[in-house]
Amino acid sequence: MSLPEPLRRRLGFFSRTVFTDSHRTGPQYPGNRADNEIVSSLPLQMSLYFNVYFFPFWWLSTVVMLHLKYPVLSDYYKFILVTIMILASLIEVIRLYLGYMGNLQEKVPELAGFWLLSLLLQLPIVLFLLFNEGLKIQPLERAVHIVFALFLTFQVIAAFVTLKRMVNKLATHFRLNEFDQLEEHPVPDFYSLGKEERAVSMAGRGLC
């Protein structure tokens, strides 16, 4: 299972636009080091691993607290909380899958999707659950939301750094491939072309 190709292209273009280091002027890796370097992030992978085990506990704690305080909530907050729980559950499954795929297999579009889901959707949702006092937040809820927010904050930062490394590695690899192709098929020099043309024209005149 992988992302649809149009979405992968859009995420790849977004990654190249946002995460490419414009200050780099050329390859920074001697020889084949750019091909052999591993850019996957171990801290990010450890965070994702523990996040997988923590999320069911967060979900169960939040659902139990929602069930207990549901009668005292206003209809407005009842609808919001139920909607948020459904969205957060779906987003988290997709987010963790993309994080694993993007980091372990060094796939830029998947990791970019993970970063966007974490920063633009999941983190705002958890912060809303943590700081909105109209939700009648219980101590257990506050504790699990704080831990979840810390997970998300760390993952956003770690994924950003990893994406920059991956995109710069791909850019370096692309430049090295272009350089190898130029060495295999060198472009004729401008002056040598001029000399050849003059020689041909003079030979033609001699024949005349």
Backbone as ProteinMPNN parsed JSONL, in Angstrom:
{"seq_chain_A": "MSLPEPLRRRLGFFSRTVFTDSHRTGPQYPGNRADNEIVSSLPLQMSLYFNVYFFPFWWLSTVVMLHLKYPVLSDYYKFILVTIMILASLIEVIRLYLGYMGNLQEKVPELAGFWLLSLLLQLPIVLFLLFNEGLKIQPLERAVHIVFALFLTFQVIAAFVTLKRMVNKLATHFRLNEFDQLEEHPVPDFYSLGKEERAVSMAGRGLC", "coords_chain_A": {"N_chain_A": [[0.848, -1.199, 0.0], [0.61, 2.166, -0.932], [1.01, 5.741, -1.347], [-1.262, 7.513, -3.542], [-0.173, 8.196, -6.906], [-0.45, 10.907, -8.008], [-0.698, 12.383, -5.603], [1.726, 11.735, -4.378], [3.529, 12.992, -6.123], [2.832, 15.683, -5.737], [3.467, 16.006, -3.002], [6.176, 15.417, -3.129], [7.1, 17.562, -4.713], [6.425, 19.656, -2.988], [8.151, 19.06, -0.864], [10.689, 19.367, -2.054], [10.568, 22.08, -2.552], [10.294, 23.292, -0.008], [12.158, 22.119, 1.772], [14.682, 21.976, 0.583], [18.05, 22.933, 0.747], [18.985, 25.999, -0.056], [21.427, 27.271, 0.073], [23.46, 25.6, -0.525], [26.032, 24.939, -2.772], [27.109, 22.917, -4.257], [27.912, 19.352, -4.575], [28.49, 17.782, -1.456], [29.609, 15.445, -0.721], [32.186, 13.219, -0.876], [33.186, 10.976, -3.504], [31.284, 8.026, -3.445], [29.787, 8.504, -1.225], [27.349, 9.83, -0.867], [25.522, 8.02, -1.854], [25.691, 5.908, -0.091], [25.134, 6.845, 2.435], [23.076, 6.745, 5.302], [20.073, 8.245, 5.962], [17.855, 8.039, 7.513], [16.092, 8.688, 10.561], [16.988, 7.744, 13.724], [16.124, 8.643, 16.37], [13.576, 9.683, 15.644], [12.34, 7.343, 14.714], [12.296, 5.788, 17.047], [10.601, 7.362, 18.57], [8.23, 7.119, 17.075], [7.793, 4.391, 17.419], [7.263, 4.131, 20.216], [5.079, 5.786, 20.25], [3.162, 4.328, 18.897], [2.43, 2.398, 20.783], [1.546, 4.023, 22.812], [-0.659, 5.429, 21.833], [-3.132, 3.785, 21.815], [-3.597, 3.72, 24.614], [-3.942, 6.457, 25.14], [-6.234, 6.917, 23.569], [-8.149, 5.195, 24.776], [-8.232, 6.259, 27.392], [-9.188, 8.858, 26.872], [-11.685, 8.324, 25.717], [-13.005, 7.014, 27.831], [-13.084, 9.073, 29.767], [-14.609, 10.906, 28.332], [-17.023, 9.532, 28.199], [-17.741, 9.552, 30.909], [-18.068, 12.284, 31.55], [-19.864, 13.129, 29.705], [-22.717, 13.592, 30.123], [-22.761, 16.121, 31.384], [-21.765, 17.927, 29.629], [-22.217, 20.543, 27.21], [-24.436, 20.533, 24.337], [-23.086, 21.475, 22.131], [-20.321, 21.068, 22.692], [-20.396, 18.323, 23.006], [-20.854, 17.378, 20.383], [-18.54, 18.37, 19.129], [-16.448, 17.015, 20.519], [-16.961, 14.286, 19.952], [-16.686, 14.303, 17.167], [-13.998, 15.121, 16.98], [-12.671, 12.95, 18.192], [-13.174, 10.883, 16.358], [-11.93, 11.903, 14.031], [-9.273, 12.289, 14.971], [-8.514, 9.653, 15.516], [-8.574, 8.422, 12.95], [-6.711, 10.045, 11.588], [-4.404, 9.537, 13.082], [-3.796, 6.839, 12.608], [-3.202, 6.88, 9.838], [-1.139, 8.745, 9.899], [0.918, 7.566, 11.489], [1.492, 5.342, 9.906], [2.477, 6.554, 7.546], [4.682, 7.826, 8.673], [6.307, 5.643, 9.49], [6.794, 4.381, 6.979], [7.954, 6.509, 5.512], [10.256, 7.203, 7.018], [11.759, 4.802, 7.55], [12.091, 3.675, 4.977], [13.095, 5.785, 3.641], [11.49, 7.551, 2.094], [10.549, 10.42, 0.621], [8.012, 11.752, -0.101], [6.122, 10.356, 1.549], [7.106, 10.845, 4.136], [6.906, 13.603, 4.169], [4.121, 13.873, 4.042], [3.498, 12.748, 6.542], [4.699, 14.678, 8.21], [3.183, 16.987, 7.603], [0.579, 16.181, 8.383], [1.023, 15.835, 11.105], [1.779, 18.42, 11.958], [-0.214, 20.227, 11.018], [-2.727, 19.132, 11.543], [-2.983, 17.01, 13.623], [-1.489, 17.957, 15.885], [-2.689, 20.583, 16.415], [-5.282, 19.636, 17.12], [-4.826, 18.12, 19.471], [-3.774, 20.112, 21.12], [-6.013, 21.752, 21.306], [-7.732, 20.048, 22.744], [-6.281, 20.035, 25.079], [-6.134, 22.659, 26.126], [-8.619, 23.902, 26.075], [-10.849, 24.919, 28.294], [-13.551, 24.715, 28.39], [-14.197, 22.141, 27.838], [-14.231, 20.76, 30.168], [-11.896, 19.524, 31.383], [-10.386, 16.656, 32.697], [-8.064, 15.431, 35.25], [-6.688, 13.046, 34.389], [-7.091, 13.156, 31.628], [-5.736, 15.557, 31.009], [-3.114, 14.81, 31.598], [-2.538, 12.701, 29.738], [-2.915, 14.082, 27.36], [-0.877, 15.977, 27.48], [1.411, 14.341, 27.285], [0.975, 13.258, 24.726], [1.063, 15.599, 23.196], [3.739, 16.288, 23.565], [5.001, 14.127, 22.271], [4.138, 14.667, 19.625], [5.211, 17.22, 19.138], [7.982, 16.722, 19.297], [8.207, 14.9, 17.165], [7.468, 16.464, 14.97], [9.625, 18.279, 14.838], [11.818, 16.503, 14.558], [11.116, 15.16, 12.189], [11.176, 17.286, 10.401], [13.929, 17.951, 10.344], [14.948, 15.514, 9.38], [13.702, 15.358, 6.885], [14.902, 17.528, 5.548], [17.524, 16.542, 5.342], [17.081, 14.252, 3.756], [16.033, 15.343, 1.36], [18.155, 16.992, 0.558], [20.083, 15.031, 0.195], [18.981, 13.627, -1.986], [19.064, 15.681, -3.876], [21.843, 16.056, -4.076], [22.586, 13.527, -5.032], [21.312, 13.593, -7.508], [22.747, 15.669, -8.762], [25.297, 14.487, -8.838], [24.805, 12.331, -10.554], [24.227, 13.729, -12.899], [26.753, 14.85, -13.338], [28.297, 12.539, -13.747], [27.136, 11.637, -16.117], [27.895, 13.686, -17.835], [30.635, 13.245, -17.859], [30.746, 10.766, -19.137], [29.536, 11.321, -21.586], [30.796, 13.748, -22.952], [30.264, 17.231, -23.639], [30.911, 18.765, -26.732], [33.556, 21.107, -27.121], [33.166, 24.651, -27.519], [35.019, 26.16, -28.955], [36.497, 24.188, -30.239], [34.562, 23.182, -31.915], [34.26, 25.386, -33.601], [36.772, 25.426, -34.869], [36.666, 22.998, -36.248], [34.577, 23.509, -38.019], [35.718, 25.589, -39.541], [37.84, 24.231, -40.692], [36.493, 22.36, -42.297], [35.196, 24.113, -44.071], [37.419, 25.308, -45.367], [38.538, 23.069, -46.599], [36.523, 22.516, -48.386], [36.683, 24.752, -50.054], [39.245, 24.296, -51.155], [38.765, 22.075, -52.729], [37.159, 23.183, -54.593]], "CA_chain_A": [[0.0, 0.0, 0.0], [1.393, 3.395, -1.033], [0.222, 6.919, -1.679], [-1.558, 7.682, -4.969], [0.923, 8.851, -7.606], [-0.574, 12.372, -8.038], [-0.407, 12.92, -4.274], [3.169, 11.601, -4.149], [4.215, 14.032, -6.888], [2.603, 16.966, -5.073], [4.248, 16.025, -1.77], [7.577, 15.5, -3.51], [7.368, 18.944, -5.123], [6.382, 20.466, -1.767], [9.37, 18.8, -0.09], [11.83, 19.997, -2.728], [10.442, 23.529, -2.44], [10.403, 23.763, 1.37], [13.257, 21.558, 2.556], [15.976, 22.043, -0.088], [18.944, 23.964, 1.258], [19.369, 26.841, -1.198], [22.785, 27.797, 0.253], [24.446, 24.63, -0.986], [26.447, 25.248, -4.132], [27.565, 21.726, -4.964], [27.936, 18.145, -3.757], [29.337, 17.827, -0.273], [29.968, 14.083, -0.379], [33.205, 12.685, -1.781], [32.987, 9.624, -4.014], [29.935, 7.468, -3.403], [29.261, 8.629, 0.128], [25.95, 10.256, -0.928], [24.676, 6.859, -2.09], [25.753, 4.965, 1.018], [24.761, 7.452, 3.709], [21.717, 6.483, 5.805], [19.538, 9.501, 6.481], [16.732, 7.774, 8.409], [16.335, 9.204, 11.906], [16.746, 6.795, 14.812], [15.222, 9.222, 17.385], [12.209, 9.744, 15.118], [11.794, 5.989, 14.668], [11.997, 5.392, 18.422], [9.403, 8.102, 18.966], [7.085, 6.489, 16.418], [7.584, 3.085, 18.039], [6.576, 4.318, 21.498], [3.788, 6.407, 19.957], [2.231, 3.25, 18.515], [1.929, 1.764, 22.008], [0.891, 5.009, 23.667], [-1.916, 5.921, 21.285], [-4.319, 3.084, 22.357], [-3.842, 4.167, 25.981], [-4.52, 7.809, 25.025], [-7.597, 6.805, 23.026], [-9.011, 4.587, 25.79], [-8.4, 7.221, 28.482], [-10.032, 9.954, 26.41], [-13.05, 7.824, 25.518], [-13.594, 6.767, 29.154], [-13.386, 10.372, 30.357], [-15.722, 11.487, 27.575], [-18.239, 8.841, 28.625], [-18.083, 9.964, 32.271], [-18.48, 13.694, 31.629], [-20.752, 13.428, 28.583], [-24.016, 14.202, 30.515], [-22.646, 17.506, 31.854], [-21.282, 18.774, 28.548], [-23.235, 21.159, 26.346], [-24.596, 19.831, 23.063], [-22.047, 21.982, 21.238], [-19.073, 20.368, 22.975], [-20.598, 16.896, 22.737], [-20.638, 17.159, 18.949], [-17.134, 18.637, 18.82], [-15.591, 15.961, 21.049], [-17.17, 13.047, 19.191], [-16.071, 14.51, 15.853], [-12.552, 15.148, 17.152], [-12.18, 11.605, 18.467], [-13.198, 10.121, 15.111], [-10.889, 12.44, 13.154], [-7.949, 12.024, 15.541], [-8.209, 8.223, 15.362], [-8.247, 8.166, 11.547], [-5.467, 10.743, 11.253], [-3.256, 8.92, 13.748], [-3.447, 5.601, 11.898], [-2.536, 7.269, 8.587], [0.089, 9.477, 10.231], [1.95, 6.628, 11.918], [1.876, 4.526, 8.747], [3.336, 7.374, 6.693], [5.934, 8.043, 9.374], [7.125, 4.434, 9.388], [7.208, 4.204, 5.589], [8.837, 7.589, 5.086], [11.533, 7.213, 7.727], [12.52, 3.563, 7.374], [12.41, 3.455, 3.566], [13.625, 7.049, 3.113], [10.589, 8.044, 1.058], [10.292, 11.822, 0.925], [6.583, 12.131, -0.077], [5.442, 9.793, 2.717], [7.534, 11.554, 5.339], [6.319, 14.943, 4.085], [2.722, 13.728, 4.457], [3.513, 12.57, 7.998], [5.025, 15.966, 8.831], [2.043, 17.893, 7.436], [-0.52, 15.712, 9.241], [1.383, 16.091, 12.503], [1.851, 19.848, 12.258], [-1.407, 20.993, 10.656], [-3.983, 18.524, 12.0], [-2.99, 16.299, 14.904], [-1.023, 18.806, 16.98], [-3.75, 21.523, 16.824], [-6.378, 18.919, 17.776], [-4.422, 17.777, 20.836], [-3.676, 21.366, 21.88], [-7.39, 22.165, 21.597], [-8.208, 19.202, 23.846], [-5.493, 20.29, 26.282], [-6.24, 24.011, 26.661], [-9.987, 24.418, 26.08], [-11.435, 24.593, 29.597], [-14.97, 24.411, 28.223], [-14.355, 20.686, 27.713], [-14.21, 20.183, 31.525], [-10.774, 18.59, 31.311], [-10.081, 15.91, 33.915], [-6.605, 15.268, 35.433], [-6.146, 11.985, 33.533], [-7.069, 13.689, 30.258], [-4.664, 16.529, 30.875], [-1.824, 14.103, 31.614], [-2.297, 11.99, 28.473], [-2.798, 15.074, 26.289], [0.466, 16.568, 27.557], [2.357, 13.368, 26.736], [0.737, 13.181, 23.288], [1.57, 16.845, 22.607], [5.199, 16.196, 23.542], [5.319, 13.22, 21.168], [3.905, 15.34, 18.347], [6.178, 18.309, 18.988], [9.276, 16.13, 18.981], [8.151, 14.292, 15.839], [7.463, 17.54, 13.969], [10.989, 18.796, 14.727], [12.693, 15.447, 14.032], [10.762, 14.91, 10.789], [11.651, 18.429, 9.618], [15.377, 17.792, 10.153], [15.167, 14.345, 8.528], [13.289, 15.706, 5.521], [15.951, 18.354, 4.947], [18.639, 15.672, 4.996], [16.685, 13.389, 2.637], [15.905, 16.135, 0.134], [19.498, 17.404, 0.154], [20.76, 13.842, -0.322], [18.466, 13.388, -3.333], [19.59, 16.726, -4.761], [23.249, 15.74, -4.31], [22.624, 12.335, -5.892], [20.925, 14.03, -8.848], [23.871, 16.415, -9.335], [26.372, 13.547, -9.132], [24.418, 11.595, -11.756], [24.435, 14.618, -14.044], [28.19, 14.977, -13.543], [28.759, 11.283, -14.346], [26.682, 11.599, -17.504], [28.737, 14.608, -18.605], [31.936, 12.614, -18.059], [30.591, 9.693, -20.114], [29.174, 11.914, -22.871], [31.18, 15.158, -22.835], [29.755, 18.171, -24.63], [32.03, 19.312, -27.514], [33.927, 22.472, -26.76], [32.705, 25.643, -28.483], [36.122, 26.565, -29.826], [36.845, 23.062, -31.104], [33.543, 23.144, -32.966], [34.574, 26.44, -34.562], [37.916, 24.999, -35.654], [36.244, 21.953, -37.172], [33.789, 24.125, -39.079], [36.627, 26.312, -40.427], [38.6, 23.246, -41.46], [35.603, 21.828, -43.321], [34.96, 25.135, -45.086], [38.647, 25.463, -46.137], [38.667, 21.881, -47.456], [35.563, 22.686, -49.48], [37.227, 25.74, -50.993], [40.355, 23.676, -51.868], [38.214, 21.183, -53.759], [36.627, 24.016, -55.678]], "C_chain_A": [[0.88, 1.244, 0.0], [0.472, 4.544, -1.403], [-0.106, 6.94, -3.164], [-0.484, 8.52, -5.638], [0.754, 10.364, -7.709], [-0.256, 13.03, -6.698], [1.077, 12.832, -3.963], [3.943, 12.686, -4.889], [4.062, 15.393, -6.22], [3.434, 17.083, -3.793], [5.739, 16.094, -2.068], [7.969, 16.911, -3.933], [7.373, 19.868, -3.914], [7.668, 20.29, -0.968], [10.579, 19.467, -0.725], [11.794, 21.515, -2.578], [10.772, 24.019, -1.035], [11.717, 23.346, 2.022], [14.611, 21.589, 1.859], [16.785, 23.203, 0.466], [19.478, 24.775, 0.085], [20.786, 27.364, -1.09], [23.849, 26.829, -0.23], [24.768, 24.882, -2.446], [26.896, 24.025, -4.908], [27.56, 20.528, -4.057], [28.92, 18.268, -2.608], [29.859, 16.45, 0.109], [31.034, 13.588, -1.353], [32.846, 11.283, -2.233], [31.533, 9.222, -3.995], [29.292, 7.616, -2.044], [27.791, 9.034, 0.131], [25.027, 9.085, -1.131], [24.596, 5.971, -0.857], [25.269, 5.542, 2.34], [23.316, 7.127, 4.06], [21.204, 7.755, 6.455], [18.29, 9.286, 7.339], [17.1, 8.198, 9.83], [15.997, 8.146, 12.946], [15.87, 7.401, 15.912], [13.775, 9.316, 16.909], [11.574, 8.364, 15.103], [11.463, 5.484, 16.065], [10.737, 6.09, 18.92], [8.15, 7.492, 18.346], [6.76, 5.135, 17.061], [6.825, 3.219, 19.361], [5.2, 4.962, 21.295], [2.737, 5.365, 19.602], [1.63, 2.595, 19.753], [1.194, 2.747, 22.905], [-0.484, 5.394, 23.154], [-3.132, 5.13, 21.761], [-4.64, 3.493, 23.789], [-4.456, 5.566, 25.99], [-5.971, 7.735, 24.576], [-8.553, 6.256, 24.072], [-9.271, 5.557, 26.935], [-9.349, 8.351, 28.081], [-11.473, 9.521, 26.24], [-13.736, 7.586, 26.863], [-13.968, 8.085, 29.827], [-14.541, 11.063, 29.644], [-17.042, 10.845, 27.982], [-18.686, 9.319, 30.016], [-18.631, 11.391, 32.328], [-19.483, 14.077, 30.537], [-22.074, 14.079, 29.016], [-23.91, 15.676, 30.897], [-22.116, 18.455, 30.778], [-22.451, 19.387, 27.784], [-23.303, 20.393, 25.029], [-23.504, 20.232, 22.066], [-20.747, 21.213, 21.438], [-19.205, 18.854, 22.809], [-20.303, 16.577, 21.278], [-19.169, 17.34, 18.588], [-16.236, 17.492, 19.28], [-15.734, 14.652, 20.288], [-16.512, 13.158, 17.818], [-14.547, 14.474, 15.946], [-11.996, 13.751, 17.393], [-12.147, 10.75, 17.203], [-12.068, 10.582, 14.18], [-9.49, 12.103, 13.668], [-7.555, 10.554, 15.374], [-7.812, 7.898, 13.924], [-6.912, 8.805, 11.164], [-4.261, 10.034, 11.847], [-2.826, 7.633, 13.057], [-2.685, 5.928, 10.617], [-1.184, 7.91, 8.87], [1.211, 8.523, 10.623], [2.419, 5.739, 10.769], [2.825, 5.301, 7.839], [4.687, 7.638, 7.352], [6.862, 6.844, 9.284], [7.663, 4.263, 7.975], [8.242, 5.259, 5.181], [10.201, 7.538, 5.739], [12.357, 5.96, 7.447], [12.958, 3.358, 5.932], [12.92, 4.711, 2.874], [12.808, 7.543, 1.92], [10.152, 9.456, 1.427], [8.801, 12.157, 0.917], [5.838, 11.614, 1.154], [5.822, 10.545, 3.995], [7.01, 12.987, 5.342], [4.839, 14.912, 4.471], [2.595, 13.545, 5.962], [3.738, 13.9, 8.702], [3.842, 16.936, 8.742], [0.87, 17.48, 8.319], [-0.227, 16.003, 10.709], [1.264, 17.567, 12.848], [0.513, 20.553, 12.077], [-2.706, 20.419, 11.202], [-3.882, 17.967, 13.428], [-2.55, 17.179, 16.07], [-2.052, 19.869, 17.365], [-4.916, 20.848, 17.537], [-6.028, 18.631, 19.234], [-4.293, 19.036, 21.692], [-5.061, 21.92, 22.212], [-7.968, 21.355, 22.76], [-7.503, 19.533, 25.159], [-5.825, 21.626, 26.934], [-7.664, 24.573, 26.684], [-10.69, 23.987, 27.367], [-12.932, 24.314, 29.498], [-15.248, 22.931, 28.078], [-14.358, 19.983, 29.063], [-13.129, 19.106, 31.624], [-10.502, 17.975, 32.677], [-8.562, 15.695, 34.033], [-5.992, 14.187, 34.541], [-6.061, 12.446, 32.082], [-5.91, 14.65, 30.066], [-3.299, 15.842, 30.795], [-1.552, 13.427, 30.267], [-2.191, 12.97, 27.301], [-1.423, 15.737, 26.286], [1.503, 15.629, 26.949], [2.22, 13.284, 25.218], [1.273, 14.431, 22.582], [3.091, 16.845, 22.55], [5.684, 15.265, 22.435], [5.239, 13.967, 19.835], [4.919, 16.451, 18.104], [7.553, 17.771, 18.603], [9.293, 15.56, 17.565], [8.138, 15.342, 14.734], [8.884, 18.061, 13.752], [11.908, 17.762, 14.083], [12.396, 15.163, 12.564], [11.234, 16.055, 9.889], [13.145, 18.289, 9.315], [15.659, 16.628, 9.208], [14.786, 14.629, 7.085], [14.333, 16.569, 4.826], [17.132, 17.489, 4.518], [18.303, 14.798, 3.789], [16.643, 14.161, 1.324], [17.279, 16.575, -0.354], [20.306, 16.22, -0.37], [20.302, 13.538, -1.743], [18.995, 14.417, -4.318], [21.058, 16.467, -5.088], [23.403, 14.553, -5.245], [22.283, 12.706, -7.332], [22.074, 14.781, -9.522], [25.03, 15.49, -9.691], [26.066, 12.727, -10.378], [24.605, 12.438, -13.004], [25.918, 14.752, -14.369], [28.756, 13.72, -14.192], [28.35, 11.188, -15.806], [27.504, 12.53, -18.384], [30.118, 14.011, -18.856], [31.866, 11.523, -19.115], [30.306, 10.236, -21.505], [29.515, 13.397, -22.827], [30.599, 15.997, -23.956], [30.925, 18.754, -25.397], [32.275, 20.763, -27.161], [33.544, 23.431, -27.882], [33.809, 26.006, -29.477], [36.53, 25.435, -30.759], [35.832, 22.901, -32.216], [33.833, 24.195, -34.026], [35.733, 26.055, -35.455], [37.522, 23.938, -36.671], [35.45, 22.545, -38.334], [34.686, 24.873, -40.052], [37.437, 25.345, -41.295], [37.755, 22.663, -42.586], [35.392, 22.825, -44.433], [36.194, 25.339, -45.964], [38.863, 24.274, -47.06], [37.721, 21.981, -48.643], [36.053, 23.673, -50.514], [38.37, 25.124, -51.821], [39.864, 22.777, -52.987], [37.674, 21.995, -54.933], [37.788, 24.568, -56.525]], "O_chain_A": [[1.785, 1.372, 0.825], [-0.697, 4.342, -1.729], [0.678, 6.444, -3.973], [0.06, 9.443, -5.03], [1.738, 11.077, -7.514], [0.368, 14.09, -6.648], [1.637, 13.743, -3.353], [4.901, 13.242, -4.352], [5.016, 16.165, -6.138], [4.031, 18.126, -3.528], [6.488, 16.752, -1.346], [9.034, 17.404, -3.562], [8.216, 20.759, -3.814], [8.215, 21.265, -0.452], [11.401, 20.063, -0.03], [12.836, 22.165, -2.489], [11.446, 25.036, -0.873], [12.325, 24.133, 2.748], [15.616, 21.256, 2.488], [16.275, 24.311, 0.633], [20.319, 24.298, -0.677], [21.316, 27.865, -2.082], [25.019, 27.196, -0.334], [23.862, 25.023, -3.267], [27.05, 24.104, -6.127], [27.237, 20.655, -2.876], [30.027, 18.784, -2.762], [30.488, 16.298, 1.156], [30.784, 13.548, -2.558], [32.283, 10.495, -1.474], [30.659, 9.956, -4.458], [28.331, 6.909, -1.743], [27.048, 8.634, 1.029], [23.888, 9.101, -0.664], [23.564, 5.351, -0.599], [25.017, 4.787, 3.28], [22.431, 7.223, 3.209], [21.818, 8.282, 7.383], [17.721, 10.254, 7.843], [18.251, 8.086, 10.251], [14.853, 7.703, 13.039], [14.939, 6.733, 16.361], [12.85, 9.059, 17.68], [10.399, 8.22, 15.441], [10.446, 4.816, 16.25], [9.911, 5.488, 19.605], [7.124, 7.361, 19.015], [5.592, 4.782, 17.224], [5.854, 2.499, 19.596], [4.273, 4.718, 22.067], [1.567, 5.502, 19.961], [0.442, 2.271, 19.766], [0.317, 2.353, 23.674], [-1.386, 5.659, 23.948], [-4.131, 5.765, 22.101], [-5.811, 3.604, 24.154], [-5.381, 5.834, 26.756], [-6.836, 8.409, 25.135], [-9.651, 6.786, 24.244], [-10.404, 5.671, 27.403], [-10.212, 8.75, 28.863], [-12.39, 10.268, 26.581], [-14.912, 7.913, 27.027], [-15.052, 8.202, 30.398], [-15.358, 11.729, 30.279], [-18.06, 11.528, 28.097], [-19.882, 9.472, 30.263], [-19.564, 11.665, 33.083], [-19.903, 15.231, 30.46], [-22.525, 15.02, 28.364], [-24.884, 16.414, 30.747], [-22.031, 19.662, 31.005], [-23.538, 18.813, 27.725], [-22.361, 19.697, 24.65], [-23.059, 19.415, 21.26], [-20.138, 20.757, 20.471], [-18.222, 18.179, 22.504], [-19.59, 15.621, 20.975], [-18.615, 16.549, 17.825], [-15.366, 17.045, 18.534], [-14.74, 13.982, 20.011], [-15.858, 12.222, 17.359], [-13.882, 13.874, 15.102], [-10.948, 13.405, 16.848], [-11.208, 9.981, 16.995], [-11.344, 9.762, 13.615], [-8.624, 11.684, 12.899], [-6.39, 10.249, 15.117], [-6.834, 7.186, 13.694], [-6.086, 8.182, 10.497], [-3.216, 9.934, 11.205], [-1.631, 7.362, 12.933], [-1.646, 5.329, 10.338], [-0.205, 7.652, 8.171], [2.335, 8.657, 10.139], [3.604, 5.42, 10.669], [3.853, 4.774, 7.411], [5.715, 7.671, 6.677], [8.057, 6.995, 9.033], [8.857, 4.026, 7.79], [9.269, 4.939, 4.584], [11.208, 7.804, 5.082], [13.544, 6.063, 7.136], [14.08, 2.914, 5.685], [13.152, 4.709, 1.665], [13.357, 7.903, 0.879], [9.465, 9.659, 2.428], [8.339, 12.802, 1.858], [5.024, 12.329, 1.738], [4.966, 10.842, 4.828], [6.702, 13.529, 6.403], [4.356, 15.819, 5.15], [1.7, 14.111, 6.589], [3.053, 14.218, 9.674], [3.539, 17.631, 9.712], [0.232, 18.333, 8.937], [-1.124, 16.373, 11.466], [0.721, 17.93, 13.892], [0.142, 21.39, 12.899], [-3.694, 21.144, 11.316], [-4.605, 18.401, 14.324], [-3.172, 17.152, 17.132], [-2.282, 20.056, 18.56], [-5.486, 21.425, 18.463], [-6.839, 18.869, 20.128], [-4.665, 19.025, 22.865], [-5.259, 22.494, 23.283], [-8.614, 21.908, 23.65], [-8.069, 19.333, 26.233], [-5.804, 21.733, 28.16], [-7.886, 25.634, 27.267], [-11.078, 22.828, 27.51], [-13.519, 23.742, 30.417], [-16.397, 22.5, 28.181], [-14.472, 18.759, 29.123], [-13.41, 17.942, 31.909], [-10.402, 18.679, 33.682], [-7.85, 15.769, 33.031], [-4.905, 14.378, 33.996], [-5.083, 12.164, 31.39], [-5.185, 14.568, 29.075], [-2.436, 16.248, 30.016], [-0.46, 13.563, 29.715], [-1.455, 12.713, 26.349], [-0.869, 16.026, 25.225], [2.37, 16.062, 26.19], [3.221, 13.242, 24.502], [1.864, 14.337, 21.506], [3.674, 17.349, 21.59], [6.656, 15.569, 21.742], [6.161, 13.903, 19.021], [5.426, 16.604, 16.993], [8.207, 18.294, 17.7], [10.279, 15.717, 16.844], [8.732, 15.136, 13.676], [9.302, 18.263, 12.612], [12.681, 18.085, 13.181], [13.318, 14.947, 11.776], [11.643, 15.825, 8.751], [13.576, 18.482, 8.179], [16.514, 16.738, 8.33], [15.472, 14.189, 6.162], [14.619, 16.366, 3.646], [17.681, 17.69, 3.435], [19.135, 14.62, 2.9], [17.15, 13.697, 0.303], [17.547, 16.536, -1.555], [21.123, 16.38, -1.277], [21.12, 13.229, -2.609], [19.336, 14.084, -5.453], [21.48, 16.634, -6.232], [24.244, 14.565, -6.143], [22.895, 12.193, -8.269], [22.352, 14.567, -10.702], [25.679, 15.675, -10.721], [26.963, 12.455, -11.176], [25.073, 11.953, -14.033], [26.3, 14.765, -15.54], [29.598, 13.809, -15.086], [29.121, 10.715, -16.642], [27.781, 12.213, -19.541], [30.711, 14.226, -19.913], [32.798, 11.356, -19.902], [30.777, 9.681, -22.498], [28.618, 14.227, -22.68], [30.459, 15.53, -25.087], [31.877, 19.212, -24.766], [31.347, 21.54, -26.934], [33.592, 23.069, -29.057], [33.566, 26.141, -30.677], [36.867, 25.67, -31.92], [36.185, 22.527, -33.335], [33.673, 23.934, -35.219], [35.705, 26.316, -36.658], [37.979, 23.963, -37.814], [35.622, 22.142, -39.485], [34.461, 24.815, -41.261], [37.687, 25.605, -42.472], [38.242, 22.49, -43.703], [35.404, 22.458, -45.608], [36.059, 25.523, -47.174], [39.324, 24.446, -48.189], [38.06, 21.587, -49.758], [35.866, 23.468, -51.713], [38.476, 25.376, -53.021], [40.465, 22.718, -54.06], [37.72, 21.57, -56.088], [37.556, 25.295, -57.491]]}, "name": "protein", "num_of_chains": 1, "seq": "MSLPEPLRRRLGFFSRTVFTDSHRTGPQYPGNRADNEIVSSLPLQMSLYFNVYFFPFWWLSTVVMLHLKYPVLSDYYKFILVTIMILASLIEVIRLYLGYMGNLQEKVPELAGFWLLSLLLQLPIVLFLLFNEGLKIQPLERAVHIVFALFLTFQVIAAFVTLKRMVNKLATHFRLNEFDQLEEHPVPDFYSLGKEERAVSMAGRGLC"}
